[in-house]
Amino acid sequence: MARHVSAVIPLLLAAMLLTSCSPGGTTPPPADTTAATGTASPGGTATGTPTATETVAPTTTAPEPPPTTLKAAVPAPADKVAANRASLYCPKGATAGCRSYADMAGYFDNLLAVITPLFDEKYGTVSRPAAFYYVTAGLTGPTACLQDDETPDPYTSTDLSYCSVDRAVYTGQDALWVLYNGVGFAAPAVAYAHEWGHHVQTFMQVPEPETPEEHAVLEKQADCIAGAWAQHAAQTGKLNYPADLGDLNAVMAAVAPPDAGEVAIPVAERVAAFQLGYTGGLPGCNSFTPETPILAG
């Protein structure tokens, strides 16, 4: 099961660019930004020959092209996370001490470090996703999952999604930025815990959904798992609940919104699922799939 936020990210990103600047003064590029090209071919000569009356523009260094391979991330050490805690839960619109768009990769390493302890404790490190990929702006390629037309489901920088075939989580630079700078507080952490929840469903062999109703059940169970992460993070001092979450309705509306053609789950139901996980932990999330519990207890 692949989960994407790409259906709404471009609209959110466009709105942010019109209303706010990024912390540190770095403004993210448009979604269709590509490496700039001049009139000269790489390693060759300029096209056309200047006449005697023409002037040749001074040579400038072209921007570096986007990367061509995915970056696999690893959780940051605990001491590094403690030193960067304030920038993990940056309030919407804040700038002091917050990360910039260009620093989302470094932020992501720290984000992973606050997500993994619950799942390592309950399932062991061998049950982690196969890879945590950071997708830089401009980078795209196929995942192992298929779309409805049987073509590979692509990863892009506007996605925060999990693919159940390769068991990898794909985290786009733009997706992180929209959550971090557009929603703020712990929205990216909740979103990532939600996607890890889909991974839990995969290795605990929860059946793939076949109807919209079954799809809604699994989405709400992933919300519940995110709530269980919040409980664990609060108990271990990695989250100040509820202050770090801010407006929970806004957070849950921004986390894993429906793809095109999917029916949106009412935010109130998603908030209730999150709160069930926060109060009951992972065992409380068994109620969504009682025939296939995700954790005994």
N, C-alpha and C positions, 0 to 999 in steps of 0.2 A: 504494500500500500504506500503510495507516494503522497505526501501532503505538501501543498505549495501555498505561498502567499502572493504569488505573482499576479493574481487577478486584480488586486487592489493596490499593490505597491506603487506602480507608476503614477496613479492618481494621487496617492498620499505624498509621494516624493515631489511631484509637481507643485502641490499645494504648499509644502514646506519651503521649497525654493522661492516661492513668492512671498512667504510671510516670515521667514527666519533665516539667520545665518548660522553656519556651523560653529561650534566652539573652537576657539583658536583662530577664527577667521578663514577656515578652509571650506569652500563651498563645493559640494559634490558635483561631478560632471553630469550632464544629461545622460539618460539611460542609453542613448545610441552613440555615445562618444566612442570614436575609434582613433587609432594613431594617425596623426596628421601627416599629410603628404605634400610635398612641394612640387615645383616644376622640374626638379632634377631627379633622375632615377638613382636608386642606391648604387654607389660605386661607379656611376656613369657621368654623363655630361647633361647639361640642361637642354630641354627640348627647345628647338628654335635657335636662331642665331641673332644676337642683338645687332641692330644697325648702328651706324655712327652716331645717330641722334638719340639712341636709347641708352638708358642707364640700367645697370644690373643691380638688383637689390642685394644688400649685404647678406652673407651667408649666416644662417642661424641654425642652432642645434635643434633637430626635430625631437619632440617628446618621445620617451621610450614607449614601445608598443605594449599592449596588455600582455600579461603572462600567458603562456600556452599550456601550462600544466596546473593541476590542482595542488593546493598546499594542504597537506595533512597536519592537523594540529594535535597537540598533546596538552593535558591540563598543566597549568603553571604550578610551581611549588607553593606550599601553603603560606610561607613567609611573604612571597611576592603578592599573593592575593590579599593578605592583611594590609600590606602597604598601599594597595590600590583599591581598597574597599569603597571609598567615597566615590570613585569614578565608575564603579560597577552600578551603583544605584543613583544615577544622575537625574535630578528632577527635570521635567519637561521645560525646555527653553533656557536652562541654566548654562553658564559658560565656565565659571570659575572651577578649576579642578576637574573639569569634564574632558572626555576624549573628543578628538576630532574625527571627521569622516575618514581621513587618511590613516588613522590609528585604530581602525576597527579590527585589524588582524591581531594586534597586541591585546586589545580588549577581549577578543574572542578566547585567547588562551587563558585569561583570567576567569572568564565566564565559565569555561569548562570545569575549572577547578572547584567552583562552588556547586556545580551540578552533580559531579561524579560521586561524592561520598555516600549519598543515600543508596544509589544503585550498586556501588561496590560493596557496601555493607550488607545489602539484602540479597544480592544475586552473585557476588564475586566478580573480580576483574575479568575473568574469562568470558563473562556474559556482556561485556561492553559491546557497543556497535563496532563493526569491523573497521570503520574509519570515520574520522571527523574531518570533513573537508571544508575549507574556507574558500569561497568562490569570489575572486577579485572582480571588480567592475570591468566589464568588457569580455569576460571569459565565459564561454559556454561549451557544452559538449553533451554527449549522451550518458544517461544512467542505465542501469541494467533493467529498470522498470519500463513497462510499455504503456502507451496511451491507448485510448479506445480504438484508434485506427491501427493498432499493432506496431506503430513506429516507436522508437526509443523516446522515453520521457526525458527531455533535456534538463540540465541544471543551468541556472543563470545566477547573476548576482542579485536578482530580486526574489530569489527563493530561500525559504527556510523549510526544508522538507526531508522526509525520511523515505528511503527506498527499501522495501522489505526483501528484494531479490539480492542485492549486494550488501544489505544490512549496513548501509552507510547513511550518515546525516550530512546534508549539503546546506551550508550556511553562507548566504550571499552577503557581500559587503553592503549593498543597498538595503537588503532586508533588515540587517542588523541596525543600520543607521535610522531607518524609519521608526523602528521600535524604540531605539535608544533616544533619539533626538525628538521624535514625534510624539511618543507616548511617555517615555521616561521611566524613572524609578527601576523596578525590577522586571519590566515587560520582556526584555530579551531573555532573562533567566526563566521566566514562566513559559515562554514560547519554546525554549530549548528543552525544558523538562517535559513539555507536552509531546514534542517529537520523540524524545527518549521513551516516553510512554508507549508510542507506537512500536518502538523496538521491543519493549517488554511484551507487548501483545504478540509480536512475531515469535520470539523464542519461547514464550509460554503457550504457543500454538492456539491462540484465540482465532477462531475461523474468520476468514476474510469476509467482509460484508457483501451481501448480494442484493440488498434492497436499500432504499434511502433510509428506512427506519433502522436497519442494522448499522448503516454507516453512522447515523446520529448517535447510536449507543456507543460505538467505539470512539467517536470523537469526544463524547462526554466522559468516557472512561479515561482517555488521555488527559482531559482537563482535571479529573480527579487525581490522577497520578502527579500532575503538576502541583496540585494542592498538597499532596503528601510530601513532595519535595520541599514546599514552603514550610511545612510543619517541621521537618527535619532540619532545614537550614535555620529556622528560628531557634530551635532547641540547641543547636550547636554554635550559635552566635554568628552565623553567616548571613542572617537576614533579620532586619528589624521589622517585625510584623505588627500592625499593618502599614506602618509609616512608609516603608520602602516601596510598597506596592502602589500607594496613591489611590487613584480611582480604579477600583477593581473592575467595575463595569467597562471602563475604557480599555483596561488591559485585556480582558477576556474577549472584547469585540475585536481587538487587533491581533490576537493570537490565532493562527491557523484559520483565517476566514475562508469561506467556501470557494472552491474553484468554479469556473464558468459552468453553469448547468446544474450545480449542486444547490440544494435547498439550505438556506441559512438556519442554523439552530438558534432559537431565541437566547439572547444574552443572559436573561434571568436563569435559564436552565443551565447554562455553562457556568455561571457564577455559583449556582447551587452545587454543581458537580465538584468544582474547585474546593468549595468550603467543606464538602463531605470528605474529601481527601485530607484537608487541613485538620479536621477534627478526628477522623478515624484512621489516618495513615493509609498505607497501601492495602491492608486487609479490607478497609472500608470500600475500596474500589472493586472488590470481588462482586458486589451486588449488581454490577452491570452485566457481567458474564458469569453467573453462578455455576454453570456447568463446566466452565473453564476458568477457574480462579487464577489470578495473576500472582497471588502469594498466599500461602497457608498462614493461618494465625487468627 
